[in-house]
Amino acid sequence: MHSNRSFLFLSRALSILALGGVLIWAVPAVVAHYQVQQAADAQWADLHARGAVRAAIDPGWQPFSFFSDQGWQGLDADLTYELVRRIGLSVQLDPVGYDALYDALHLKRDDIAVSAVVIDPSRAETIAYTEAYFDAGVHLVVFNRVDIRHPQDLEGKRVAVALGADGDRVARYWERRLAHLTRLTMNDEATALAAAQSGLADAALVDALAALRYTPHVTGKLPVLISVEPRLYAIAVRRDNTHLLSALNAALAELRADGTLQHLIRRWIVVNP
């Protein structure tokens, strides 16, 4: 009987100690979460007190952002205005060189950074990104070929590339791994696309800008663009600015759903290269 009581006492004591250990580890996490929440609340309140989102934007990054006689122009400028309008605020565009966009965020000079900002996982500790709105990476472009939907399908096929471009580099990679892939080198990406359209090549490997800009010259069925090496553009915010990030993502989802995003891409990338 005595041994049973001792065992129960020891079990309870160990349980209390274990709970205490959990609490010791949990308290800092709870405090950190509370501090992050406070920072997000404070930044959200500051945004609404100002009534404007400050956006770091490169004034010379065509066709995404540039300054002209008509004011701020480009896909990123229009996208920023539209997103911020949908969350009930105005925009203050702050001209910042591309290399200094992140500095503007870290110094809290600006709330967001735009201008073809590439999602960079190495910055995850301090920077968060909205959902991507544009993939500028290398794409496999196919005209009237239903048997090519992935780079592996290029086995035994002819692929056109611009000599020395990123598409050429990707094609060289697949050339070493696929049997009988023939790499056709052209002077530029437009010529590579024309070769794929005419049937001289089975497909072309080019960047998204070249593929989209070629679209107006296509007669008949539009080509299929397959992302091979993504280069995703998004809007950057400080990681602790969670309310703003959520609001931007919600507005971006609306723009994608109602066709506004595609309209802006067509306006600035396809029609006005």
N, C-alpha and C positions, 0 to 999 in steps of 0.2 A: 504493500500500500504506500509506504514511504517512497519507494523507488518510482511509483507511478506519479505521485505528486511532484517529485523532483523533475521527472521527465516533462510534465505539463508546464512547470515553472520555466524550465530551460527553453521549451518550445515557444512559450509566450515571449520570453525575453529576446530570443533570436528574432521573432517576428517583429517586435518593437524596434530592435536594432536595424533590421532590414528596412522597415518602413522609414526609419529615421535616415537611413542611407539614401533611400529614394528621394526623400524630401530634400536632403542636402544637395543632391544632384538636380532636382527639379526646380528648386527656388531660383537659381541663376537663369535657367531657361525661361521661366515665367517672367522674371524681371526684364530680361532681354526682349521678350515678345512685347511686353508692356511699353518699353522704351521705343521700340520700332513703331508700335501703334500710335504712341504719342507724337512721334516725329511725322508720321503720315498725316495725322489729324491736323497738326500745326501747319504743315505745308499746304494742305487742302484749304484750310481756313485762310491762309495768306493769299492763295490764288484767288479766292472769291473776294477777299478784301480789296485786292488790286483790280480784280475784274478782268485780268489778262494773263495769258500764258506767255512767258518769255521763251523764245525759240532761237537757239543758235543755228545759223544757216550760212552756208558758204555762198558768197555772191557771184562766184564764177564757176559753177559746176553744171554746165548745160548738158542735157536738157532738163536736169532735175531742179536746179536752183541757180538763178542769175538775176542781176539787177539791170534794168534797161530804162529808157525814157518813159516807159509805161509802168515803171515800178517793179516790184518783185514778180518774177515769172518762173515758170517751170512746174514740173510734176510735184515736187516736194513742197513748193510754196503754195500751190493750189490745194494740195492734200492737207497741209497744216491748217490753212484757213477753214477748210470744210470740216475737219475733225473737231477743231476747237469751237467752231460755231455750234456744232451739234452737242457739245457739253455745256453750252450756255455761257461761254466766255469769249473774249476777243484775243487777238494775237499781237504781240510785240516782237517783230523779227529783228534779231540782233546779228549783223554781219560779222561772221567769224571764219577765219581760214580753216580749211578742212582738218589740218593737223592739230588745231586747237579746240575742236568741238568738245572733246571729253574734258579738257581743262575748264571750259565754261560751265560744265555741269558740276565738276568737283568743287569749284570755287563758289558755287551757288549763284553765279552771275545769271544763269539761265535755267529754265525748268526742263526743257527738252532739247535734243540735238537732232537735226534733220540734215538732208543733203546726202543721199545715197549712202547712209551709214550701214556698214556691213555688220551683221550679227557676229559678235566676237565672244565665244564662251570663256575665254581667258579673263574677261573683265567681270565675270559673274558675281564676284564678291562685292562690287560697288555699283555696278550698272545693270539695269534690267532693260529689256527690249519689248516693244509691242510685237504683236503677230507680224510676220513679214507681209509686205504689200507688193514686193516686186522681186523676181528672181532674175538677176542679170548674168547668171553663170552660163556655162557652155551647154548648148542644146543640140540634140540630134534632130534635124529638120528633114521631114519625109514628105514627099509629094506623091500622092496616089499609090502608095505602097502599104498594103495591109499586113505584110509579113515582117515589118520592122517596127518593133515596139520597145526595144531595149538594145544597148550596145552589143550584147551577145548575138543578136540577130544579124550583125554585120558580117558574120562568118560567110566567106564566099562572095561578099558584096564589094562595091566600089563606093568609097566615101570621099567627098570633096572637102578640102580645107584650104584656108589661107595660109600660105607658107609662113611659119614662125609665130602664128597666132595661138591662142590658148586651145582652139579646136585642133590645131595641128599637133600640139603636145598630147592632148587626150587621144587622138587617133594613133599616134606613135605607141602609146601605152597599150591600146587594144590590138594594134598590129602585132605586138610581141606575144599576144595571148590567144588570138583567134587565127584559125587556119584560113589562108587564102583571102585575107582582107587586103584590098588594094586601096592604097592611099593616093588620091589624086590631088596634087598641090596646085593651087591657083594664086594669082597675084593678090587678091583681096577676097573678103568674105562675100561681097555681092556676086562676084564671079563664081565662087563656090556654090552659092545658092542657085544661080542660074544653071549651073551644070546639073544640079540635082533636079531642078524643074524640067529641064530639057530631056532628061533621061541619060545624059552622058555619065552621070553618077547615080547611084541608088539612094544616096542620102548626103546631107552636108552636116558638118560639125562646126557650129559658129556660136558666137555669144548672142544673148537674147536681143540686144539692141539691134544687131545686124539683121536678125531674123524678122523682128517686128517691122523694121524700116523697109524691108523688102516686100512686105505684105501688099502695099498698094500696087505693086507691079505684077501681082499674080492674077492671072485670069482663070476662071473656073474655081474648082474646089481649093480652099485655103490649105496650106501645109499644116502638118501636125508637128508641134514642138514638144520634144521629150527632154526634160531636164536630166542632164548627165552629171554635171558638176555644179551644184547650186552655189549661187552667190547671193544670199538673201539680204535685202534692204529692209530696215525697220527704223522706228523712231526710238532713240535712246533716252532713258530717264534715270535718275538716281534710284538705286535699289530700294531706299526707304520711302520713296514717293509712291506708295502702293495705290492710293486712291486715284491719283492722276493716271497711273498705268492702266488700272481697271477701266476708267472712263474712256481712255483713248482706244482700248481694245474693243469696248462695246460700240463706240462710234465707228471704228474701222469695220466691224462686222456688219453694221448697217450699210456702210458705203459699198461693201462687197455684195451684199444681198440685193440692194436696189439698183446696181449697175453703175453707180457713180464712179467707183474706182476704175472700172474698165473704161469708162468714158474718158477719165483723166489720162489714163495710160495711152489710149488711142490718140487723144489730142496732142500730147507732148512727145510721145515716142514714135508713133506711127505717122501721124500727119505732119508734125513739126520736128523732124530729126535735127 
